[in-house]
Amino acid sequence: MAGKISPSNISTAGGAAGTATAALGSAAAEVAGEAAFNRQLAALTASSTKAAERDVELRVVSTELSTVKKVADERVQ
């Protein structure tokens, strides 16, 4: 009787294979999700860096305009 395969043994083996397949699918989805997250994080970092650079440029221009305005105001007085 030890050499015979019963329907319950087949069911157990099929269930284990299904569980293993689901685990592999879950792991693959997790890796794909992590990769997507890392891409989004890189895009956010790039956008943040661009915004910071633009902010510095705008501060420089604003400072220069203030300086020009002060000089013009002093000439008028």
mmCIF file of the N, C-alpha and C atoms, coordinates in Angstrom:
data_MODEL
# 
_entry.id   MODEL 
# 
loop_
_atom_site.group_PDB 
_atom_site.id 
_atom_site.type_symbol 
_atom_site.label_atom_id 
_atom_site.label_alt_id 
_atom_site.label_comp_id 
_atom_site.label_asym_id 
_atom_site.label_entity_id 
_atom_site.label_seq_id 
_atom_site.pdbx_PDB_ins_code 
_atom_site.Cartn_x 
_atom_site.Cartn_y 
_atom_site.Cartn_z 
_atom_site.occupancy 
_atom_site.B_iso_or_equiv 
_atom_site.pdbx_formal_charge 
_atom_site.auth_seq_id 
_atom_site.auth_comp_id 
_atom_site.auth_asym_id 
_atom_site.auth_atom_id 
_atom_site.pdbx_PDB_model_num 
ATOM 1   N N  . MET A 1 1  ? 0.818  -1.182  0.000   1.00 0.00 ? 1  MET A N  1 
ATOM 2   C CA . MET A 1 1  ? 0.000  0.000   0.000   1.00 0.00 ? 1  MET A CA 1 
ATOM 3   C C  . MET A 1 1  ? 0.868  1.253   0.000   1.00 0.00 ? 1  MET A C  1 
ATOM 4   N N  . ALA A 1 2  ? 2.118  1.144   0.398   1.00 0.00 ? 2  ALA A N  1 
ATOM 5   C CA . ALA A 1 2  ? 3.001  2.296   0.449   1.00 0.00 ? 2  ALA A CA 1 
ATOM 6   C C  . ALA A 1 2  ? 3.338  2.785   -0.944  1.00 0.00 ? 2  ALA A C  1 
ATOM 7   N N  . GLY A 1 3  ? 3.308  1.921   -1.961  1.00 0.00 ? 3  GLY A N  1 
ATOM 8   C CA . GLY A 1 3  ? 3.659  2.318   -3.308  1.00 0.00 ? 3  GLY A CA 1 
ATOM 9   C C  . GLY A 1 3  ? 2.507  2.921   -4.085  1.00 0.00 ? 3  GLY A C  1 
ATOM 10  N N  . LYS A 1 4  ? 1.302  2.874   -3.538  1.00 0.00 ? 4  LYS A N  1 
ATOM 11  C CA . LYS A 1 4  ? 0.141  3.382   -4.257  1.00 0.00 ? 4  LYS A CA 1 
ATOM 12  C C  . LYS A 1 4  ? -0.044 4.879   -3.991  1.00 0.00 ? 4  LYS A C  1 
ATOM 13  N N  . ILE A 1 5  ? -0.512 5.576   -5.004  1.00 0.00 ? 5  ILE A N  1 
ATOM 14  C CA . ILE A 1 5  ? -0.799 7.001   -4.868  1.00 0.00 ? 5  ILE A CA 1 
ATOM 15  C C  . ILE A 1 5  ? -2.300 7.160   -4.740  1.00 0.00 ? 5  ILE A C  1 
ATOM 16  N N  . SER A 1 6  ? -2.716 7.742   -3.680  1.00 0.00 ? 6  SER A N  1 
ATOM 17  C CA . SER A 1 6  ? -4.141 7.948   -3.455  1.00 0.00 ? 6  SER A CA 1 
ATOM 18  C C  . SER A 1 6  ? -4.523 9.369   -3.881  1.00 0.00 ? 6  SER A C  1 
ATOM 19  N N  . PRO A 1 7  ? -5.788 9.597   -4.111  1.00 0.00 ? 7  PRO A N  1 
ATOM 20  C CA . PRO A 1 7  ? -6.239 10.938  -4.492  1.00 0.00 ? 7  PRO A CA 1 
ATOM 21  C C  . PRO A 1 7  ? -5.864 11.995  -3.459  1.00 0.00 ? 7  PRO A C  1 
ATOM 22  N N  . SER A 1 8  ? -5.831 11.623  -2.192  1.00 0.00 ? 8  SER A N  1 
ATOM 23  C CA . SER A 1 8  ? -5.486 12.620  -1.173  1.00 0.00 ? 8  SER A CA 1 
ATOM 24  C C  . SER A 1 8  ? -4.009 13.000  -1.276  1.00 0.00 ? 8  SER A C  1 
ATOM 25  N N  . ASN A 1 9  ? -3.126 12.042  -1.654  1.00 0.00 ? 9  ASN A N  1 
ATOM 26  C CA . ASN A 1 9  ? -1.707 12.370  -1.832  1.00 0.00 ? 9  ASN A CA 1 
ATOM 27  C C  . ASN A 1 9  ? -1.520 13.296  -3.037  1.00 0.00 ? 9  ASN A C  1 
ATOM 28  N N  . ILE A 1 10 ? -2.262 13.026  -4.087  1.00 0.00 ? 10 ILE A N  1 
ATOM 29  C CA . ILE A 1 10 ? -2.181 13.878  -5.282  1.00 0.00 ? 10 ILE A CA 1 
ATOM 30  C C  . ILE A 1 10 ? -2.666 15.287  -4.939  1.00 0.00 ? 10 ILE A C  1 
ATOM 31  N N  . SER A 1 11 ? -3.743 15.363  -4.182  1.00 0.00 ? 11 SER A N  1 
ATOM 32  C CA . SER A 1 11 ? -4.296 16.651  -3.792  1.00 0.00 ? 11 SER A CA 1 
ATOM 33  C C  . SER A 1 11 ? -3.293 17.428  -2.953  1.00 0.00 ? 11 SER A C  1 
ATOM 34  N N  . THR A 1 12 ? -2.639 16.751  -2.033  1.00 0.00 ? 12 THR A N  1 
ATOM 35  C CA . THR A 1 12 ? -1.639 17.401  -1.176  1.00 0.00 ? 12 THR A CA 1 
ATOM 36  C C  . THR A 1 12 ? -0.468 17.897  -2.009  1.00 0.00 ? 12 THR A C  1 
ATOM 37  N N  . ALA A 1 13 ? -0.002 17.074  -2.939  1.00 0.00 ? 13 ALA A N  1 
ATOM 38  C CA . ALA A 1 13 ? 1.111  17.476  -3.794  1.00 0.00 ? 13 ALA A CA 1 
ATOM 39  C C  . ALA A 1 13 ? 0.705  18.644  -4.672  1.00 0.00 ? 13 ALA A C  1 
ATOM 40  N N  . GLY A 1 14 ? -0.493 18.598  -5.214  1.00 0.00 ? 14 GLY A N  1 
ATOM 41  C CA . GLY A 1 14 ? -0.991 19.694  -6.041  1.00 0.00 ? 14 GLY A CA 1 
ATOM 42  C C  . GLY A 1 14 ? -1.130 20.972  -5.244  1.00 0.00 ? 14 GLY A C  1 
ATOM 43  N N  . GLY A 1 15 ? -1.594 20.848  -4.021  1.00 0.00 ? 15 GLY A N  1 
ATOM 44  C CA . GLY A 1 15 ? -1.723 22.021  -3.144  1.00 0.00 ? 15 GLY A CA 1 
ATOM 45  C C  . GLY A 1 15 ? -0.371 22.612  -2.828  1.00 0.00 ? 15 GLY A C  1 
ATOM 46  N N  . ALA A 1 16 ? 0.616  21.760  -2.565  1.00 0.00 ? 16 ALA A N  1 
ATOM 47  C CA . ALA A 1 16 ? 1.970  22.249  -2.271  1.00 0.00 ? 16 ALA A CA 1 
ATOM 48  C C  . ALA A 1 16 ? 2.564  22.933  -3.490  1.00 0.00 ? 16 ALA A C  1 
ATOM 49  N N  . ALA A 1 17 ? 2.341  22.356  -4.668  1.00 0.00 ? 17 ALA A N  1 
ATOM 50  C CA . ALA A 1 17 ? 2.853  22.967  -5.900  1.00 0.00 ? 17 ALA A CA 1 
ATOM 51  C C  . ALA A 1 17 ? 2.166  24.304  -6.142  1.00 0.00 ? 17 ALA A C  1 
ATOM 52  N N  . GLY A 1 18 ? 0.877  24.363  -5.887  1.00 0.00 ? 18 GLY A N  1 
ATOM 53  C CA . GLY A 1 18 ? 0.136  25.614  -6.044  1.00 0.00 ? 18 GLY A CA 1 
ATOM 54  C C  . GLY A 1 18 ? 0.630  26.670  -5.080  1.00 0.00 ? 18 GLY A C  1 
ATOM 55  N N  . THR A 1 19 ? 0.917  26.253  -3.853  1.00 0.00 ? 19 THR A N  1 
ATOM 56  C CA . THR A 1 19 ? 1.438  27.184  -2.849  1.00 0.00 ? 19 THR A CA 1 
ATOM 57  C C  . THR A 1 19 ? 2.806  27.695  -3.260  1.00 0.00 ? 19 THR A C  1 
ATOM 58  N N  . ALA A 1 20 ? 3.662  26.805  -3.776  1.00 0.00 ? 20 ALA A N  1 
ATOM 59  C CA . ALA A 1 20 ? 4.999  27.202  -4.223  1.00 0.00 ? 20 ALA A CA 1 
ATOM 60  C C  . ALA A 1 20 ? 4.903  28.164  -5.400  1.00 0.00 ? 20 ALA A C  1 
ATOM 61  N N  . THR A 1 21 ? 3.996  27.877  -6.325  1.00 0.00 ? 21 THR A N  1 
ATOM 62  C CA . THR A 1 21 ? 3.800  28.757  -7.481  1.00 0.00 ? 21 THR A CA 1 
ATOM 63  C C  . THR A 1 21 ? 3.297  30.121  -7.026  1.00 0.00 ? 21 THR A C  1 
ATOM 64  N N  . ALA A 1 22 ? 2.370  30.129  -6.097  1.00 0.00 ? 22 ALA A N  1 
ATOM 65  C CA . ALA A 1 22 ? 1.841  31.395  -5.573  1.00 0.00 ? 22 ALA A CA 1 
ATOM 66  C C  . ALA A 1 22 ? 2.939  32.171  -4.860  1.00 0.00 ? 22 ALA A C  1 
ATOM 67  N N  . ALA A 1 23 ? 3.796  31.465  -4.122  1.00 0.00 ? 23 ALA A N  1 
ATOM 68  C CA . ALA A 1 23 ? 4.899  32.136  -3.424  1.00 0.00 ? 23 ALA A CA 1 
ATOM 69  C C  . ALA A 1 23 ? 5.872  32.742  -4.421  1.00 0.00 ? 23 ALA A C  1 
ATOM 70  N N  . LEU A 1 24 ? 6.171  32.020  -5.501  1.00 0.00 ? 24 LEU A N  1 
ATOM 71  C CA . LEU A 1 24 ? 7.057  32.564  -6.533  1.00 0.00 ? 24 LEU A CA 1 
ATOM 72  C C  . LEU A 1 24 ? 6.424  33.773  -7.209  1.00 0.00 ? 24 LEU A C  1 
ATOM 73  N N  . GLY A 1 25 ? 5.144  33.673  -7.491  1.00 0.00 ? 25 GLY A N  1 
ATOM 74  C CA . GLY A 1 25 ? 4.435  34.800  -8.096  1.00 0.00 ? 25 GLY A CA 1 
ATOM 75  C C  . GLY A 1 25 ? 4.416  36.004  -7.172  1.00 0.00 ? 25 GLY A C  1 
ATOM 76  N N  . SER A 1 26 ? 4.231  35.746  -5.891  1.00 0.00 ? 26 SER A N  1 
ATOM 77  C CA . SER A 1 26 ? 4.226  36.821  -4.906  1.00 0.00 ? 26 SER A CA 1 
ATOM 78  C C  . SER A 1 26 ? 5.607  37.459  -4.797  1.00 0.00 ? 26 SER A C  1 
ATOM 79  N N  . ALA A 1 27 ? 6.642  36.645  -4.812  1.00 0.00 ? 27 ALA A N  1 
ATOM 80  C CA . ALA A 1 27 ? 8.010  37.163  -4.748  1.00 0.00 ? 27 ALA A CA 1 
ATOM 81  C C  . ALA A 1 27 ? 8.331  37.989  -5.992  1.00 0.00 ? 27 ALA A C  1 
ATOM 82  N N  . ALA A 1 28 ? 7.894  37.515  -7.147  1.00 0.00 ? 28 ALA A N  1 
ATOM 83  C CA . ALA A 1 28 ? 8.126  38.253  -8.394  1.00 0.00 ? 28 ALA A CA 1 
ATOM 84  C C  . ALA A 1 28 ? 7.377  39.584  -8.369  1.00 0.00 ? 28 ALA A C  1 
ATOM 85  N N  . ALA A 1 29 ? 6.155  39.562  -7.863  1.00 0.00 ? 29 ALA A N  1 
ATOM 86  C CA . ALA A 1 29 ? 5.373  40.796  -7.767  1.00 0.00 ? 29 ALA A CA 1 
ATOM 87  C C  . ALA A 1 29 ? 6.029  41.762  -6.792  1.00 0.00 ? 29 ALA A C  1 
ATOM 88  N N  . GLU A 1 30 ? 6.582  41.232  -5.718  1.00 0.00 ? 30 GLU A N  1 
ATOM 89  C CA . GLU A 1 30 ? 7.266  42.089  -4.739  1.00 0.00 ? 30 GLU A CA 1 
ATOM 90  C C  . GLU A 1 30 ? 8.505  42.723  -5.349  1.00 0.00 ? 30 GLU A C  1 
ATOM 91  N N  . VAL A 1 31 ? 9.269  41.952  -6.102  1.00 0.00 ? 31 VAL A N  1 
ATOM 92  C CA . VAL A 1 31 ? 10.467 42.481  -6.767  1.00 0.00 ? 31 VAL A CA 1 
ATOM 93  C C  . VAL A 1 31 ? 10.063 43.544  -7.782  1.00 0.00 ? 31 VAL A C  1 
ATOM 94  N N  . ALA A 1 32 ? 9.013  43.271  -8.555  1.00 0.00 ? 32 ALA A N  1 
ATOM 95  C CA . ALA A 1 32 ? 8.535  44.241  -9.544  1.00 0.00 ? 32 ALA A CA 1 
ATOM 96  C C  . ALA A 1 32 ? 8.031  45.506  -8.850  1.00 0.00 ? 32 ALA A C  1 
ATOM 97  N N  . GLY A 1 33 ? 7.324  45.328  -7.758  1.00 0.00 ? 33 GLY A N  1 
ATOM 98  C CA . GLY A 1 33 ? 6.834  46.478  -6.991  1.00 0.00 ? 33 GLY A CA 1 
ATOM 99  C C  . GLY A 1 33 ? 7.971  47.296  -6.418  1.00 0.00 ? 33 GLY A C  1 
ATOM 100 N N  . GLU A 1 34 ? 8.994  46.605  -5.927  1.00 0.00 ? 34 GLU A N  1 
ATOM 101 C CA . GLU A 1 34 ? 10.157 47.305  -5.367  1.00 0.00 ? 34 GLU A CA 1 
ATOM 102 C C  . GLU A 1 34 ? 10.894 48.071  -6.467  1.00 0.00 ? 34 GLU A C  1 
ATOM 103 N N  . ALA A 1 35 ? 11.004 47.474  -7.642  1.00 0.00 ? 35 ALA A N  1 
ATOM 104 C CA . ALA A 1 35 ? 11.663 48.147  -8.764  1.00 0.00 ? 35 ALA A CA 1 
ATOM 105 C C  . ALA A 1 35 ? 10.871 49.390  -9.169  1.00 0.00 ? 35 ALA A C  1 
ATOM 106 N N  . ALA A 1 36 ? 9.558  49.269  -9.214  1.00 0.00 ? 36 ALA A N  1 
ATOM 107 C CA . ALA A 1 36 ? 8.714  50.418  -9.567  1.00 0.00 ? 36 ALA A CA 1 
ATOM 108 C C  . ALA A 1 36 ? 8.853  51.515  -8.512  1.00 0.00 ? 36 ALA A C  1 
ATOM 109 N N  . PHE A 1 37 ? 8.884  51.115  -7.255  1.00 0.00 ? 37 PHE A N  1 
ATOM 110 C CA . PHE A 1 37 ? 9.052  52.082  -6.168  1.00 0.00 ? 37 PHE A CA 1 
ATOM 111 C C  . PHE A 1 37 ? 10.393 52.802  -6.299  1.00 0.00 ? 37 PHE A C  1 
ATOM 112 N N  . ASN A 1 38 ? 11.437 52.056  -6.593  1.00 0.00 ? 38 ASN A N  1 
ATOM 113 C CA . ASN A 1 38 ? 12.770 52.661  -6.731  1.00 0.00 ? 38 ASN A CA 1 
ATOM 114 C C  . ASN A 1 38 ? 12.809 53.625  -7.913  1.00 0.00 ? 38 ASN A C  1 
ATOM 115 N N  . ARG A 1 39 ? 12.115 53.290  -9.014  1.00 0.00 ? 39 ARG A N  1 
ATOM 116 C CA . ARG A 1 39 ? 12.045 54.208  -10.159 1.00 0.00 ? 39 ARG A CA 1 
ATOM 117 C C  . ARG A 1 39 ? 11.310 55.484  -9.776  1.00 0.00 ? 39 ARG A C  1 
ATOM 118 N N  . GLN A 1 40 ? 10.215 55.340  -9.046  1.00 0.00 ? 40 GLN A N  1 
ATOM 119 C CA . GLN A 1 40 ? 9.460  56.511  -8.613  1.00 0.00 ? 40 GLN A CA 1 
ATOM 120 C C  . GLN A 1 40 ? 10.284 57.366  -7.661  1.00 0.00 ? 40 GLN A C  1 
ATOM 121 N N  . LEU A 1 41 ? 11.019 56.722  -6.777  1.00 0.00 ? 41 LEU A N  1 
ATOM 122 C CA . LEU A 1 41 ? 11.874 57.445  -5.836  1.00 0.00 ? 41 LEU A CA 1 
ATOM 123 C C  . LEU A 1 41 ? 12.967 58.201  -6.574  1.00 0.00 ? 41 LEU A C  1 
ATOM 124 N N  . ALA A 1 42 ? 13.551 57.581  -7.591  1.00 0.00 ? 42 ALA A N  1 
ATOM 125 C CA . ALA A 1 42 ? 14.586 58.246  -8.391  1.00 0.00 ? 42 ALA A CA 1 
ATOM 126 C C  . ALA A 1 42 ? 13.987 59.443  -9.139  1.00 0.00 ? 42 ALA A C  1 
ATOM 127 N N  . ALA A 1 43 ? 12.786 59.277  -9.683  1.00 0.00 ? 43 ALA A N  1 
ATOM 128 C CA . ALA A 1 43 ? 12.123 60.379  -10.391 1.00 0.00 ? 43 ALA A CA 1 
ATOM 129 C C  . ALA A 1 43 ? 11.803 61.516  -9.425  1.00 0.00 ? 43 ALA A C  1 
ATOM 130 N N  . LEU A 1 44 ? 11.353 61.179  -8.237  1.00 0.00 ? 44 LEU A N  1 
ATOM 131 C CA . LEU A 1 44 ? 11.050 62.198  -7.232  1.00 0.00 ? 44 LEU A CA 1 
ATOM 132 C C  . LEU A 1 44 ? 12.315 62.940  -6.815  1.00 0.00 ? 44 LEU A C  1 
ATOM 133 N N  . THR A 1 45 ? 13.400 62.205  -6.634  1.00 0.00 ? 45 THR A N  1 
ATOM 134 C CA . THR A 1 45 ? 14.674 62.818  -6.272  1.00 0.00 ? 45 THR A CA 1 
ATOM 135 C C  . THR A 1 45 ? 15.146 63.767  -7.370  1.00 0.00 ? 45 THR A C  1 
ATOM 136 N N  . ALA A 1 46 ? 15.014 63.338  -8.615  1.00 0.00 ? 46 ALA A N  1 
ATOM 137 C CA . ALA A 1 46 ? 15.412 64.191  -9.739  1.00 0.00 ? 46 ALA A CA 1 
ATOM 138 C C  . ALA A 1 46 ? 14.553 65.455  -9.789  1.00 0.00 ? 46 ALA A C  1 
ATOM 139 N N  . SER A 1 47 ? 13.251 65.305  -9.593  1.00 0.00 ? 47 SER A N  1 
ATOM 140 C CA . SER A 1 47 ? 12.357 66.470  -9.597  1.00 0.00 ? 47 SER A CA 1 
ATOM 141 C C  . SER A 1 47 ? 12.683 67.409  -8.447  1.00 0.00 ? 47 SER A C  1 
ATOM 142 N N  . SER A 1 48 ? 12.960 66.845  -7.295  1.00 0.00 ? 48 SER A N  1 
ATOM 143 C CA . SER A 1 48 ? 13.305 67.653  -6.130  1.00 0.00 ? 48 SER A CA 1 
ATOM 144 C C  . SER A 1 48 ? 14.608 68.421  -6.356  1.00 0.00 ? 48 SER A C  1 
ATOM 145 N N  . THR A 1 49 ? 15.572 67.757  -6.976  1.00 0.00 ? 49 THR A N  1 
ATOM 146 C CA . THR A 1 49 ? 16.847 68.408  -7.268  1.00 0.00 ? 49 THR A CA 1 
ATOM 147 C C  . THR A 1 49 ? 16.647 69.550  -8.261  1.00 0.00 ? 49 THR A C  1 
ATOM 148 N N  . LYS A 1 50 ? 15.849 69.311  -9.296  1.00 0.00 ? 50 LYS A N  1 
ATOM 149 C CA . LYS A 1 50 ? 15.563 70.365  -10.273 1.00 0.00 ? 50 LYS A CA 1 
ATOM 150 C C  . LYS A 1 50 ? 14.871 71.549  -9.607  1.00 0.00 ? 50 LYS A C  1 
ATOM 151 N N  . ALA A 1 51 ? 13.917 71.256  -8.727  1.00 0.00 ? 51 ALA A N  1 
ATOM 152 C CA . ALA A 1 51 ? 13.191 72.321  -8.032  1.00 0.00 ? 51 ALA A CA 1 
ATOM 153 C C  . ALA A 1 51 ? 14.138 73.124  -7.146  1.00 0.00 ? 51 ALA A C  1 
ATOM 154 N N  . ALA A 1 52 ? 15.051 72.451  -6.469  1.00 0.00 ? 52 ALA A N  1 
ATOM 155 C CA . ALA A 1 52 ? 16.011 73.148  -5.617  1.00 0.00 ? 52 ALA A CA 1 
ATOM 156 C C  . ALA A 1 52 ? 16.936 74.031  -6.453  1.00 0.00 ? 52 ALA A C  1 
ATOM 157 N N  . GLU A 1 53 ? 17.384 73.524  -7.601  1.00 0.00 ? 53 GLU A N  1 
ATOM 158 C CA . GLU A 1 53 ? 18.230 74.315  -8.501  1.00 0.00 ? 53 GLU A CA 1 
ATOM 159 C C  . GLU A 1 53 ? 17.476 75.535  -9.009  1.00 0.00 ? 53 GLU A C  1 
ATOM 160 N N  . ARG A 1 54 ? 16.230 75.340  -9.376  1.00 0.00 ? 54 ARG A N  1 
ATOM 161 C CA . ARG A 1 54 ? 15.409 76.445  -9.870  1.00 0.00 ? 54 ARG A CA 1 
ATOM 162 C C  . ARG A 1 54 ? 15.192 77.475  -8.771  1.00 0.00 ? 54 ARG A C  1 
ATOM 163 N N  . ASP A 1 55 ? 14.986 77.016  -7.545  1.00 0.00 ? 55 ASP A N  1 
ATOM 164 C CA . ASP A 1 55 ? 14.798 77.916  -6.415  1.00 0.00 ? 55 ASP A CA 1 
ATOM 165 C C  . ASP A 1 55 ? 16.040 78.782  -6.220  1.00 0.00 ? 55 ASP A C  1 
ATOM 166 N N  . VAL A 1 56 ? 17.216 78.201  -6.323  1.00 0.00 ? 56 VAL A N  1 
ATOM 167 C CA . VAL A 1 56 ? 18.454 78.961  -6.184  1.00 0.00 ? 56 VAL A CA 1 
ATOM 168 C C  . VAL A 1 56 ? 18.569 79.995  -7.298  1.00 0.00 ? 56 VAL A C  1 
ATOM 169 N N  . GLU A 1 57 ? 18.249 79.587  -8.528  1.00 0.00 ? 57 GLU A N  1 
ATOM 170 C CA . GLU A 1 57 ? 18.294 80.521  -9.663  1.00 0.00 ? 57 GLU A CA 1 
ATOM 171 C C  . GLU A 1 57 ? 17.347 81.700  -9.431  1.00 0.00 ? 57 GLU A C  1 
ATOM 172 N N  . LEU A 1 58 ? 16.145 81.398  -8.956  1.00 0.00 ? 58 LEU A N  1 
ATOM 173 C CA . LEU A 1 58 ? 15.171 82.464  -8.721  1.00 0.00 ? 58 LEU A CA 1 
ATOM 174 C C  . LEU A 1 58 ? 15.628 83.390  -7.594  1.00 0.00 ? 58 LEU A C  1 
ATOM 175 N N  . ARG A 1 59 ? 16.259 82.850  -6.574  1.00 0.00 ? 59 ARG A N  1 
ATOM 176 C CA . ARG A 1 59 ? 16.772 83.700  -5.494  1.00 0.00 ? 59 ARG A CA 1 
ATOM 177 C C  . ARG A 1 59 ? 17.879 84.616  -5.989  1.00 0.00 ? 59 ARG A C  1 
ATOM 178 N N  . VAL A 1 60 ? 18.737 84.096  -6.860  1.00 0.00 ? 60 VAL A N  1 
ATOM 179 C CA . VAL A 1 60 ? 19.815 84.916  -7.430  1.00 0.00 ? 60 VAL A CA 1 
ATOM 180 C C  . VAL A 1 60 ? 19.216 86.051  -8.248  1.00 0.00 ? 60 VAL A C  1 
ATOM 181 N N  . VAL A 1 61 ? 18.268 85.740  -9.100  1.00 0.00 ? 61 VAL A N  1 
ATOM 182 C CA . VAL A 1 61 ? 17.627 86.773  -9.928  1.00 0.00 ? 61 VAL A CA 1 
ATOM 183 C C  . VAL A 1 61 ? 16.921 87.795  -9.045  1.00 0.00 ? 61 VAL A C  1 
ATOM 184 N N  . SER A 1 62 ? 16.219 87.316  -8.041  1.00 0.00 ? 62 SER A N  1 
ATOM 185 C CA . SER A 1 62 ? 15.509 88.216  -7.136  1.00 0.00 ? 62 SER A CA 1 
ATOM 186 C C  . SER A 1 62 ? 16.482 89.145  -6.414  1.00 0.00 ? 62 SER A C  1 
ATOM 187 N N  . THR A 1 63 ? 17.598 88.608  -5.965  1.00 0.00 ? 63 THR A N  1 
ATOM 188 C CA . THR A 1 63 ? 18.616 89.417  -5.290  1.00 0.00 ? 63 THR A CA 1 
ATOM 189 C C  . THR A 1 63 ? 19.187 90.462  -6.244  1.00 0.00 ? 63 THR A C  1 
ATOM 190 N N  . GLU A 1 64 ? 19.469 90.045  -7.468  1.00 0.00 ? 64 GLU A N  1 
ATOM 191 C CA . GLU A 1 64 ? 20.006 90.981  -8.464  1.00 0.00 ? 64 GLU A CA 1 
ATOM 192 C C  . GLU A 1 64 ? 19.007 92.091  -8.762  1.00 0.00 ? 64 GLU A C  1 
ATOM 193 N N  . LEU A 1 65 ? 17.728 91.741  -8.893  1.00 0.00 ? 65 LEU A N  1 
ATOM 194 C CA . LEU A 1 65 ? 16.707 92.756  -9.148  1.00 0.00 ? 65 LEU A CA 1 
ATOM 195 C C  . LEU A 1 65 ? 16.563 93.717  -7.973  1.00 0.00 ? 65 LEU A C  1 
ATOM 196 N N  . SER A 1 66 ? 16.651 93.199  -6.770  1.00 0.00 ? 66 SER A N  1 
ATOM 197 C CA . SER A 1 66 ? 16.579 94.064  -5.589  1.00 0.00 ? 66 SER A CA 1 
ATOM 198 C C  . SER A 1 66 ? 17.747 95.035  -5.570  1.00 0.00 ? 66 SER A C  1 
ATOM 199 N N  . THR A 1 67 ? 18.929 94.531  -5.936  1.00 0.00 ? 67 THR A N  1 
ATOM 200 C CA . THR A 1 67 ? 20.118 95.386  -5.972  1.00 0.00 ? 67 THR A CA 1 
ATOM 201 C C  . THR A 1 67 ? 19.949 96.484  -7.017  1.00 0.00 ? 67 THR A C  1 
ATOM 202 N N  . VAL A 1 68 ? 19.466 96.132  -8.180  1.00 0.00 ? 68 VAL A N  1 
ATOM 203 C CA . VAL A 1 68 ? 19.240 97.110  -9.249  1.00 0.00 ? 68 VAL A CA 1 
ATOM 204 C C  . VAL A 1 68 ? 18.207 98.142  -8.804  1.00 0.00 ? 68 VAL A C  1 
ATOM 205 N N  . LYS A 1 69 ? 17.162 97.683  -8.148  1.00 0.00 ? 69 LYS A N  1 
ATOM 206 C CA . LYS A 1 69 ? 16.116 98.595  -7.677  1.00 0.00 ? 69 LYS A CA 1 
ATOM 207 C C  . LYS A 1 69 ? 16.676 99.559  -6.651  1.00 0.00 ? 69 LYS A C  1 
ATOM 208 N N  . LYS A 1 70 ? 17.489 99.073  -5.723  1.00 0.00 ? 70 LYS A N  1 
ATOM 209 C CA . LYS A 1 70 ? 18.079 99.952  -4.708  1.00 0.00 ? 70 LYS A CA 1 
ATOM 210 C C  . LYS A 1 70 ? 18.956 101.019 -5.361  1.00 0.00 ? 70 LYS A C  1 
ATOM 211 N N  . VAL A 1 71 ? 19.754 100.619 -6.330  1.00 0.00 ? 71 VAL A N  1 
ATOM 212 C CA . VAL A 1 71 ? 20.615 101.572 -7.030  1.00 0.00 ? 71 VAL A CA 1 
ATOM 213 C C  . VAL A 1 71 ? 19.757 102.610 -7.748  1.00 0.00 ? 71 VAL A C  1 
ATOM 214 N N  . ALA A 1 72 ? 18.702 102.165 -8.416  1.00 0.00 ? 72 ALA A N  1 
ATOM 215 C CA . ALA A 1 72 ? 17.811 103.087 -9.136  1.00 0.00 ? 72 ALA A CA 1 
ATOM 216 C C  . ALA A 1 72 ? 17.130 104.031 -8.157  1.00 0.00 ? 72 ALA A C  1 
ATOM 217 N N  . ASP A 1 73 ? 16.673 103.523 -7.016  1.00 0.00 ? 73 ASP A N  1 
ATOM 218 C CA . ASP A 1 73 ? 16.032 104.366 -6.012  1.00 0.00 ? 73 ASP A CA 1 
ATOM 219 C C  . ASP A 1 73 ? 16.994 105.416 -5.467  1.00 0.00 ? 73 ASP A C  1 
ATOM 220 N N  . GLU A 1 74 ? 18.253 105.048 -5.280  1.00 0.00 ? 74 GLU A N  1 
ATOM 221 C CA . GLU A 1 74 ? 19.241 105.992 -4.766  1.00 0.00 ? 74 GLU A CA 1 
ATOM 222 C C  . GLU A 1 74 ? 19.528 107.093 -5.800  1.00 0.00 ? 74 GLU A C  1 
ATOM 223 N N  . ARG A 1 75 ? 19.476 106.743 -7.064  1.00 0.00 ? 75 ARG A N  1 
ATOM 224 C CA . ARG A 1 75 ? 19.713 107.746 -8.123  1.00 0.00 ? 75 ARG A CA 1 
ATOM 225 C C  . ARG A 1 75 ? 18.560 108.749 -8.179  1.00 0.00 ? 75 ARG A C  1 
ATOM 226 N N  . VAL A 1 76 ? 17.371 108.277 -7.919  1.00 0.00 ? 76 VAL A N  1 
ATOM 227 C CA . VAL A 1 76 ? 16.185 109.134 -7.975  1.00 0.00 ? 76 VAL A CA 1 
ATOM 228 C C  . VAL A 1 76 ? 16.192 110.126 -6.826  1.00 0.00 ? 76 VAL A C  1 
ATOM 229 N N  . GLN A 1 77 ? 16.649 109.741 -5.682  1.00 0.00 ? 77 GLN A N  1 
ATOM 230 C CA . GLN A 1 77 ? 16.613 110.605 -4.493  1.00 0.00 ? 77 GLN A CA 1 
ATOM 231 C C  . GLN A 1 77 ? 17.546 111.731 -4.560  1.00 0.00 ? 77 GLN A C  1 
# 
